[in-house]
Structure formats: C-alpha cells, structure tokens
Amino acid sequence: MELILKEDIAKLGYKNDIVRVKDGYGRNYLIPKGLAVIATEQAKKVLAEDLRQRAHKLEKIKQEAEQIAAKFEGISLEIPVKTSKSGSVFGGVSSTRIAEELLKKGIEIDRKKIEVASSIKTVGSYIAVITLHKEVSVEVPYEVVAEITE
C-alpha cells in the first residue's frame, strides 16, 4: 500500500514522503491516526503542487538545520556512569542521557532525534547520530566513563 505521510515518523519517513507499507499497518494505524493518506493519483498531484510552492520554505528549514549542525562542531561528550568493578555499566546510556549532557553544553535537542547504540553496557567510546533534517545529520562522539566515587 502506498501512502503519503502527513508527519515525520521515525524509521519510516518524513512528512510528504510517499512510502510503501503493509496494508494492515496503513489501514489500521497510520490512516486512522491521521499520520498518512492513501497515495492516489490525485493526492500525488496535490502533493507535487504543494511541494513546488513550499520549496523556498523547505530550503530555509534546511539552512536552519545546517546552522544548528555547525554548533556541534568540535563537541564531544563525557558521560559518567556507575559501573561494577569489571567495567560493566549499571543501567545504560540512552538518548535521554545524551540530550541532558548536550543541554549542559547549551544545545537543546529533542531526544527523539538522537540515535545511540542499542545496548551500551561497557565503558568506552561511542558515536551518537543526531538527525536534524532529512538531509542533515551530525555525529557526536561521546565517551562513557566510570563515575568516580569517594
């Protein structure tokens, strides 16, 4: 089933993208929640006209995302966590924790835009990918270190 997305949906697509999904997912979830419409020929023509008219706005949004991306240049994070004697992390490091650390550096980012390795269970160096726009993403290196206890 082909659908036109009305909103950005993680791991599926961005607003105004035409995507192919399974019939049940489209009919039972995306369309009833107002997240997508069926991609008929008429809907595709309307979408094309809307995109033509909004091209200037979209370019401005992309430039703003690039300006935000420039703020990440040279930034690396150090995230202290509680660990066992063997170096295993208690809990883990999530996108929420990275968003908090970025906020301490003066950069506010929605945690949903941050992708981290799924299971960070040891001390070490990692890379988080922050998607600011569908064409603009930034890699932020971060190091998970053992919290010093006295």
MODELLER restraints for C-alpha pairs under 7 A, 6 or more apart:
rsr = mdl.restraints
at = mdl.atoms
rsr.add(forms.Gaussian(group=physical.xy_distance, feature=features.Distance(at['CA:1:A'], at['CA:20:A']), mean=5.48, stdev=0.5))
rsr.add(forms.Gaussian(group=physical.xy_distance, feature=features.Distance(at['CA:1:A'], at['CA:21:A']), mean=5.48, stdev=0.5))
rsr.add(forms.Gaussian(group=physical.xy_distance, feature=features.Distance(at['CA:1:A'], at['CA:22:A']), mean=6.01, stdev=0.5))
rsr.add(forms.Gaussian(group=physical.xy_distance, feature=features.Distance(at['CA:1:A'], at['CA:23:A']), mean=5.43, stdev=0.5))
rsr.add(forms.Gaussian(group=physical.xy_distance, feature=features.Distance(at['CA:2:A'], at['CA:18:A']), mean=6.65, stdev=0.5))
rsr.add(forms.Gaussian(group=physical.xy_distance, feature=features.Distance(at['CA:2:A'], at['CA:19:A']), mean=5.63, stdev=0.5))
rsr.add(forms.Gaussian(group=physical.xy_distance, feature=features.Distance(at['CA:2:A'], at['CA:20:A']), mean=4.52, stdev=0.5))
rsr.add(forms.Gaussian(group=physical.xy_distance, feature=features.Distance(at['CA:2:A'], at['CA:21:A']), mean=6.50, stdev=0.5))
rsr.add(forms.Gaussian(group=physical.xy_distance, feature=features.Distance(at['CA:2:A'], at['CA:38:A']), mean=6.28, stdev=0.5))
rsr.add(forms.Gaussian(group=physical.xy_distance, feature=features.Distance(at['CA:2:A'], at['CA:39:A']), mean=5.46, stdev=0.5))
rsr.add(forms.Gaussian(group=physical.xy_distance, feature=features.Distance(at['CA:3:A'], at['CA:18:A']), mean=5.58, stdev=0.5))
rsr.add(forms.Gaussian(group=physical.xy_distance, feature=features.Distance(at['CA:3:A'], at['CA:19:A']), mean=5.45, stdev=0.5))
rsr.add(forms.Gaussian(group=physical.xy_distance, feature=features.Distance(at['CA:3:A'], at['CA:20:A']), mean=6.37, stdev=0.5))
rsr.add(forms.Gaussian(group=physical.xy_distance, feature=features.Distance(at['CA:3:A'], at['CA:36:A']), mean=6.06, stdev=0.5))
rsr.add(forms.Gaussian(group=physical.xy_distance, feature=features.Distance(at['CA:3:A'], at['CA:37:A']), mean=5.50, stdev=0.5))
rsr.add(forms.Gaussian(group=physical.xy_distance, feature=features.Distance(at['CA:3:A'], at['CA:38:A']), mean=4.54, stdev=0.5))
rsr.add(forms.Gaussian(group=physical.xy_distance, feature=features.Distance(at['CA:3:A'], at['CA:39:A']), mean=4.68, stdev=0.5))
rsr.add(forms.Gaussian(group=physical.xy_distance, feature=features.Distance(at['CA:4:A'], at['CA:16:A']), mean=5.75, stdev=0.5))
rsr.add(forms.Gaussian(group=physical.xy_distance, feature=features.Distance(at['CA:4:A'], at['CA:17:A']), mean=5.71, stdev=0.5))
rsr.add(forms.Gaussian(group=physical.xy_distance, feature=features.Distance(at['CA:4:A'], at['CA:18:A']), mean=4.55, stdev=0.5))
rsr.add(forms.Gaussian(group=physical.xy_distance, feature=features.Distance(at['CA:4:A'], at['CA:19:A']), mean=6.45, stdev=0.5))
rsr.add(forms.Gaussian(group=physical.xy_distance, feature=features.Distance(at['CA:4:A'], at['CA:36:A']), mean=5.39, stdev=0.5))
rsr.add(forms.Gaussian(group=physical.xy_distance, feature=features.Distance(at['CA:4:A'], at['CA:37:A']), mean=5.32, stdev=0.5))
rsr.add(forms.Gaussian(group=physical.xy_distance, feature=features.Distance(at['CA:4:A'], at['CA:38:A']), mean=6.22, stdev=0.5))
rsr.add(forms.Gaussian(group=physical.xy_distance, feature=features.Distance(at['CA:4:A'], at['CA:39:A']), mean=5.46, stdev=0.5))
rsr.add(forms.Gaussian(group=physical.xy_distance, feature=features.Distance(at['CA:5:A'], at['CA:14:A']), mean=6.76, stdev=0.5))
rsr.add(forms.Gaussian(group=physical.xy_distance, feature=features.Distance(at['CA:5:A'], at['CA:15:A']), mean=5.13, stdev=0.5))
rsr.add(forms.Gaussian(group=physical.xy_distance, feature=features.Distance(at['CA:5:A'], at['CA:16:A']), mean=5.11, stdev=0.5))
rsr.add(forms.Gaussian(group=physical.xy_distance, feature=features.Distance(at['CA:5:A'], at['CA:17:A']), mean=5.64, stdev=0.5))
rsr.add(forms.Gaussian(group=physical.xy_distance, feature=features.Distance(at['CA:5:A'], at['CA:18:A']), mean=6.54, stdev=0.5))
rsr.add(forms.Gaussian(group=physical.xy_distance, feature=features.Distance(at['CA:5:A'], at['CA:35:A']), mean=5.98, stdev=0.5))
rsr.add(forms.Gaussian(group=physical.xy_distance, feature=features.Distance(at['CA:5:A'], at['CA:36:A']), mean=4.29, stdev=0.5))
rsr.add(forms.Gaussian(group=physical.xy_distance, feature=features.Distance(at['CA:5:A'], at['CA:37:A']), mean=6.65, stdev=0.5))
rsr.add(forms.Gaussian(group=physical.xy_distance, feature=features.Distance(at['CA:6:A'], at['CA:15:A']), mean=5.08, stdev=0.5))
rsr.add(forms.Gaussian(group=physical.xy_distance, feature=features.Distance(at['CA:6:A'], at['CA:16:A']), mean=5.91, stdev=0.5))
rsr.add(forms.Gaussian(group=physical.xy_distance, feature=features.Distance(at['CA:6:A'], at['CA:35:A']), mean=5.14, stdev=0.5))
rsr.add(forms.Gaussian(group=physical.xy_distance, feature=features.Distance(at['CA:6:A'], at['CA:36:A']), mean=5.05, stdev=0.5))
rsr.add(forms.Gaussian(group=physical.xy_distance, feature=features.Distance(at['CA:7:A'], at['CA:14:A']), mean=6.36, stdev=0.5))
rsr.add(forms.Gaussian(group=physical.xy_distance, feature=features.Distance(at['CA:7:A'], at['CA:15:A']), mean=4.38, stdev=0.5))
rsr.add(forms.Gaussian(group=physical.xy_distance, feature=features.Distance(at['CA:7:A'], at['CA:35:A']), mean=5.79, stdev=0.5))
rsr.add(forms.Gaussian(group=physical.xy_distance, feature=features.Distance(at['CA:8:A'], at['CA:14:A']), mean=4.07, stdev=0.5))
rsr.add(forms.Gaussian(group=physical.xy_distance, feature=features.Distance(at['CA:8:A'], at['CA:15:A']), mean=4.76, stdev=0.5))
rsr.add(forms.Gaussian(group=physical.xy_distance, feature=features.Distance(at['CA:30:A'], at['CA:36:A']), mean=5.47, stdev=0.5))
rsr.add(forms.Gaussian(group=physical.xy_distance, feature=features.Distance(at['CA:31:A'], at['CA:37:A']), mean=5.85, stdev=0.5))
rsr.add(forms.Gaussian(group=physical.xy_distance, feature=features.Distance(at['CA:62:A'], at['CA:133:A']), mean=6.51, stdev=0.5))
rsr.add(forms.Gaussian(group=physical.xy_distance, feature=features.Distance(at['CA:65:A'], at['CA:132:A']), mean=5.68, stdev=0.5))
rsr.add(forms.Gaussian(group=physical.xy_distance, feature=features.Distance(at['CA:65:A'], at['CA:133:A']), mean=6.20, stdev=0.5))
rsr.add(forms.Gaussian(group=physical.xy_distance, feature=features.Distance(at['CA:65:A'], at['CA:136:A']), mean=6.68, stdev=0.5))
rsr.add(forms.Gaussian(group=physical.xy_distance, feature=features.Distance(at['CA:66:A'], at['CA:136:A']), mean=6.56, stdev=0.5))
rsr.add(forms.Gaussian(group=physical.xy_distance, feature=features.Distance(at['CA:69:A'], at['CA:138:A']), mean=6.28, stdev=0.5))
rsr.add(forms.Gaussian(group=physical.xy_distance, feature=features.Distance(at['CA:75:A'], at['CA:140:A']), mean=6.84, stdev=0.5))
rsr.add(forms.Gaussian(group=physical.xy_distance, feature=features.Distance(at['CA:76:A'], at['CA:140:A']), mean=6.14, stdev=0.5))
rsr.add(forms.Gaussian(group=physical.xy_distance, feature=features.Distance(at['CA:76:A'], at['CA:141:A']), mean=5.14, stdev=0.5))
rsr.add(forms.Gaussian(group=physical.xy_distance, feature=features.Distance(at['CA:76:A'], at['CA:142:A']), mean=5.42, stdev=0.5))
rsr.add(forms.Gaussian(group=physical.xy_distance, feature=features.Distance(at['CA:77:A'], at['CA:141:A']), mean=6.55, stdev=0.5))
rsr.add(forms.Gaussian(group=physical.xy_distance, feature=features.Distance(at['CA:77:A'], at['CA:142:A']), mean=4.40, stdev=0.5))
rsr.add(forms.Gaussian(group=physical.xy_distance, feature=features.Distance(at['CA:77:A'], at['CA:143:A']), mean=6.18, stdev=0.5))
rsr.add(forms.Gaussian(group=physical.xy_distance, feature=features.Distance(at['CA:78:A'], at['CA:142:A']), mean=5.65, stdev=0.5))
rsr.add(forms.Gaussian(group=physical.xy_distance, feature=features.Distance(at['CA:78:A'], at['CA:143:A']), mean=4.85, stdev=0.5))
rsr.add(forms.Gaussian(group=physical.xy_distance, feature=features.Distance(at['CA:78:A'], at['CA:144:A']), mean=6.09, stdev=0.5))
rsr.add(forms.Gaussian(group=physical.xy_distance, feature=features.Distance(at['CA:78:A'], at['CA:145:A']), mean=6.85, stdev=0.5))
rsr.add(forms.Gaussian(group=physical.xy_distance, feature=features.Distance(at['CA:79:A'], at['CA:143:A']), mean=6.06, stdev=0.5))
rsr.add(forms.Gaussian(group=physical.xy_distance, feature=features.Distance(at['CA:79:A'], at['CA:144:A']), mean=4.90, stdev=0.5))
rsr.add(forms.Gaussian(group=physical.xy_distance, feature=features.Distance(at['CA:79:A'], at['CA:145:A']), mean=5.99, stdev=0.5))
rsr.add(forms.Gaussian(group=physical.xy_distance, feature=features.Distance(at['CA:80:A'], at['CA:144:A']), mean=6.04, stdev=0.5))
rsr.add(forms.Gaussian(group=physical.xy_distance, feature=features.Distance(at['CA:80:A'], at['CA:145:A']), mean=4.90, stdev=0.5))
rsr.add(forms.Gaussian(group=physical.xy_distance, feature=features.Distance(at['CA:80:A'], at['CA:146:A']), mean=5.55, stdev=0.5))
rsr.add(forms.Gaussian(group=physical.xy_distance, feature=features.Distance(at['CA:80:A'], at['CA:147:A']), mean=4.76, stdev=0.5))
rsr.add(forms.Gaussian(group=physical.xy_distance, feature=features.Distance(at['CA:81:A'], at['CA:89:A']), mean=6.70, stdev=0.5))
rsr.add(forms.Gaussian(group=physical.xy_distance, feature=features.Distance(at['CA:81:A'], at['CA:144:A']), mean=6.90, stdev=0.5))
rsr.add(forms.Gaussian(group=physical.xy_distance, feature=features.Distance(at['CA:81:A'], at['CA:145:A']), mean=6.23, stdev=0.5))
rsr.add(forms.Gaussian(group=physical.xy_distance, feature=features.Distance(at['CA:81:A'], at['CA:146:A']), mean=5.34, stdev=0.5))
rsr.add(forms.Gaussian(group=physical.xy_distance, feature=features.Distance(at['CA:81:A'], at['CA:147:A']), mean=4.99, stdev=0.5))
rsr.add(forms.Gaussian(group=physical.xy_distance, feature=features.Distance(at['CA:82:A'], at['CA:89:A']), mean=6.13, stdev=0.5))
rsr.add(forms.Gaussian(group=physical.xy_distance, feature=features.Distance(at['CA:82:A'], at['CA:90:A']), mean=5.83, stdev=0.5))
rsr.add(forms.Gaussian(group=physical.xy_distance, feature=features.Distance(at['CA:82:A'], at['CA:146:A']), mean=5.95, stdev=0.5))
rsr.add(forms.Gaussian(group=physical.xy_distance, feature=features.Distance(at['CA:82:A'], at['CA:147:A']), mean=5.29, stdev=0.5))
rsr.add(forms.Gaussian(group=physical.xy_distance, feature=features.Distance(at['CA:83:A'], at['CA:89:A']), mean=4.47, stdev=0.5))
rsr.add(forms.Gaussian(group=physical.xy_distance, feature=features.Distance(at['CA:83:A'], at['CA:90:A']), mean=5.55, stdev=0.5))
rsr.add(forms.Gaussian(group=physical.xy_distance, feature=features.Distance(at['CA:83:A'], at['CA:146:A']), mean=5.81, stdev=0.5))
rsr.add(forms.Gaussian(group=physical.xy_distance, feature=features.Distance(at['CA:87:A'], at['CA:122:A']), mean=6.02, stdev=0.5))
rsr.add(forms.Gaussian(group=physical.xy_distance, feature=features.Distance(at['CA:87:A'], at['CA:123:A']), mean=6.11, stdev=0.5))
rsr.add(forms.Gaussian(group=physical.xy_distance, feature=features.Distance(at['CA:88:A'], at['CA:121:A']), mean=5.72, stdev=0.5))
rsr.add(forms.Gaussian(group=physical.xy_distance, feature=features.Distance(at['CA:88:A'], at['CA:122:A']), mean=4.73, stdev=0.5))
rsr.add(forms.Gaussian(group=physical.xy_distance, feature=features.Distance(at['CA:88:A'], at['CA:123:A']), mean=6.82, stdev=0.5))
rsr.add(forms.Gaussian(group=physical.xy_distance, feature=features.Distance(at['CA:89:A'], at['CA:121:A']), mean=4.91, stdev=0.5))
rsr.add(forms.Gaussian(group=physical.xy_distance, feature=features.Distance(at['CA:89:A'], at['CA:122:A']), mean=5.29, stdev=0.5))
rsr.add(forms.Gaussian(group=physical.xy_distance, feature=features.Distance(at['CA:89:A'], at['CA:123:A']), mean=6.79, stdev=0.5))
rsr.add(forms.Gaussian(group=physical.xy_distance, feature=features.Distance(at['CA:92:A'], at['CA:120:A']), mean=5.58, stdev=0.5))
rsr.add(forms.Gaussian(group=physical.xy_distance, feature=features.Distance(at['CA:92:A'], at['CA:121:A']), mean=5.73, stdev=0.5))
rsr.add(forms.Gaussian(group=physical.xy_distance, feature=features.Distance(at['CA:93:A'], at['CA:120:A']), mean=5.92, stdev=0.5))
rsr.add(forms.Gaussian(group=physical.xy_distance, feature=features.Distance(at['CA:94:A'], at['CA:116:A']), mean=6.79, stdev=0.5))
rsr.add(forms.Gaussian(group=physical.xy_distance, feature=features.Distance(at['CA:95:A'], at['CA:111:A']), mean=5.48, stdev=0.5))
rsr.add(forms.Gaussian(group=physical.xy_distance, feature=features.Distance(at['CA:95:A'], at['CA:114:A']), mean=5.64, stdev=0.5))
rsr.add(forms.Gaussian(group=physical.xy_distance, feature=features.Distance(at['CA:95:A'], at['CA:115:A']), mean=6.51, stdev=0.5))
rsr.add(forms.Gaussian(group=physical.xy_distance, feature=features.Distance(at['CA:95:A'], at['CA:116:A']), mean=6.22, stdev=0.5))
rsr.add(forms.Gaussian(group=physical.xy_distance, feature=features.Distance(at['CA:96:A'], at['CA:111:A']), mean=5.40, stdev=0.5))
rsr.add(forms.Gaussian(group=physical.xy_distance, feature=features.Distance(at['CA:99:A'], at['CA:109:A']), mean=6.11, stdev=0.5))
rsr.add(forms.Gaussian(group=physical.xy_distance, feature=features.Distance(at['CA:99:A'], at['CA:110:A']), mean=6.98, stdev=0.5))
rsr.add(forms.Gaussian(group=physical.xy_distance, feature=features.Distance(at['CA:99:A'], at['CA:111:A']), mean=5.62, stdev=0.5))
rsr.add(forms.Gaussian(group=physical.xy_distance, feature=features.Distance(at['CA:102:A'], at['CA:108:A']), mean=6.61, stdev=0.5))
rsr.add(forms.Gaussian(group=physical.xy_distance, feature=features.Distance(at['CA:113:A'], at['CA:130:A']), mean=5.54, stdev=0.5))
rsr.add(forms.Gaussian(group=physical.xy_distance, feature=features.Distance(at['CA:113:A'], at['CA:131:A']), mean=5.34, stdev=0.5))
rsr.add(forms.Gaussian(group=physical.xy_distance, feature=features.Distance(at['CA:113:A'], at['CA:132:A']), mean=6.83, stdev=0.5))
rsr.add(forms.Gaussian(group=physical.xy_distance, feature=features.Distance(at['CA:114:A'], at['CA:128:A']), mean=6.62, stdev=0.5))
rsr.add(forms.Gaussian(group=physical.xy_distance, feature=features.Distance(at['CA:114:A'], at['CA:129:A']), mean=5.83, stdev=0.5))
rsr.add(forms.Gaussian(group=physical.xy_distance, feature=features.Distance(at['CA:114:A'], at['CA:130:A']), mean=4.52, stdev=0.5))
rsr.add(forms.Gaussian(group=physical.xy_distance, feature=features.Distance(at['CA:114:A'], at['CA:131:A']), mean=6.61, stdev=0.5))
rsr.add(forms.Gaussian(group=physical.xy_distance, feature=features.Distance(at['CA:115:A'], at['CA:128:A']), mean=5.63, stdev=0.5))
rsr.add(forms.Gaussian(group=physical.xy_distance, feature=features.Distance(at['CA:115:A'], at['CA:129:A']), mean=5.13, stdev=0.5))
rsr.add(forms.Gaussian(group=physical.xy_distance, feature=features.Distance(at['CA:115:A'], at['CA:130:A']), mean=6.26, stdev=0.5))
rsr.add(forms.Gaussian(group=physical.xy_distance, feature=features.Distance(at['CA:116:A'], at['CA:128:A']), mean=4.86, stdev=0.5))
rsr.add(forms.Gaussian(group=physical.xy_distance, feature=features.Distance(at['CA:116:A'], at['CA:129:A']), mean=6.69, stdev=0.5))
rsr.add(forms.Gaussian(group=physical.xy_distance, feature=features.Distance(at['CA:123:A'], at['CA:144:A']), mean=5.03, stdev=0.5))
rsr.add(forms.Gaussian(group=physical.xy_distance, feature=features.Distance(at['CA:123:A'], at['CA:145:A']), mean=5.45, stdev=0.5))
rsr.add(forms.Gaussian(group=physical.xy_distance, feature=features.Distance(at['CA:123:A'], at['CA:146:A']), mean=6.74, stdev=0.5))
rsr.add(forms.Gaussian(group=physical.xy_distance, feature=features.Distance(at['CA:124:A'], at['CA:143:A']), mean=5.65, stdev=0.5))
rsr.add(forms.Gaussian(group=physical.xy_distance, feature=features.Distance(at['CA:124:A'], at['CA:144:A']), mean=5.25, stdev=0.5))
rsr.add(forms.Gaussian(group=physical.xy_distance, feature=features.Distance(at['CA:124:A'], at['CA:145:A']), mean=6.75, stdev=0.5))
rsr.add(forms.Gaussian(group=physical.xy_distance, feature=features.Distance(at['CA:125:A'], at['CA:142:A']), mean=5.88, stdev=0.5))
rsr.add(forms.Gaussian(group=physical.xy_distance, feature=features.Distance(at['CA:125:A'], at['CA:143:A']), mean=4.31, stdev=0.5))
rsr.add(forms.Gaussian(group=physical.xy_distance, feature=features.Distance(at['CA:125:A'], at['CA:144:A']), mean=6.25, stdev=0.5))
rsr.add(forms.Gaussian(group=physical.xy_distance, feature=features.Distance(at['CA:126:A'], at['CA:141:A']), mean=5.87, stdev=0.5))
rsr.add(forms.Gaussian(group=physical.xy_distance, feature=features.Distance(at['CA:126:A'], at['CA:142:A']), mean=5.42, stdev=0.5))
rsr.add(forms.Gaussian(group=physical.xy_distance, feature=features.Distance(at['CA:126:A'], at['CA:143:A']), mean=6.07, stdev=0.5))
rsr.add(forms.Gaussian(group=physical.xy_distance, feature=features.Distance(at['CA:127:A'], at['CA:139:A']), mean=6.28, stdev=0.5))
rsr.add(forms.Gaussian(group=physical.xy_distance, feature=features.Distance(at['CA:127:A'], at['CA:140:A']), mean=5.59, stdev=0.5))
rsr.add(forms.Gaussian(group=physical.xy_distance, feature=features.Distance(at['CA:127:A'], at['CA:141:A']), mean=4.35, stdev=0.5))
rsr.add(forms.Gaussian(group=physical.xy_distance, feature=features.Distance(at['CA:127:A'], at['CA:142:A']), mean=5.92, stdev=0.5))
rsr.add(forms.Gaussian(group=physical.xy_distance, feature=features.Distance(at['CA:128:A'], at['CA:139:A']), mean=5.66, stdev=0.5))
rsr.add(forms.Gaussian(group=physical.xy_distance, feature=features.Distance(at['CA:128:A'], at['CA:140:A']), mean=5.17, stdev=0.5))
rsr.add(forms.Gaussian(group=physical.xy_distance, feature=features.Distance(at['CA:128:A'], at['CA:141:A']), mean=6.26, stdev=0.5))
rsr.add(forms.Gaussian(group=physical.xy_distance, feature=features.Distance(at['CA:129:A'], at['CA:137:A']), mean=6.75, stdev=0.5))
rsr.add(forms.Gaussian(group=physical.xy_distance, feature=features.Distance(at['CA:129:A'], at['CA:138:A']), mean=5.68, stdev=0.5))
rsr.add(forms.Gaussian(group=physical.xy_distance, feature=features.Distance(at['CA:129:A'], at['CA:139:A']), mean=4.55, stdev=0.5))
rsr.add(forms.Gaussian(group=physical.xy_distance, feature=features.Distance(at['CA:129:A'], at['CA:140:A']), mean=6.30, stdev=0.5))
rsr.add(forms.Gaussian(group=physical.xy_distance, feature=features.Distance(at['CA:130:A'], at['CA:137:A']), mean=5.47, stdev=0.5))
rsr.add(forms.Gaussian(group=physical.xy_distance, feature=features.Distance(at['CA:130:A'], at['CA:138:A']), mean=5.15, stdev=0.5))
rsr.add(forms.Gaussian(group=physical.xy_distance, feature=features.Distance(at['CA:130:A'], at['CA:139:A']), mean=6.30, stdev=0.5))
rsr.add(forms.Gaussian(group=physical.xy_distance, feature=features.Distance(at['CA:131:A'], at['CA:137:A']), mean=4.28, stdev=0.5))
rsr.add(forms.Gaussian(group=physical.xy_distance, feature=features.Distance(at['CA:131:A'], at['CA:138:A']), mean=6.52, stdev=0.5))
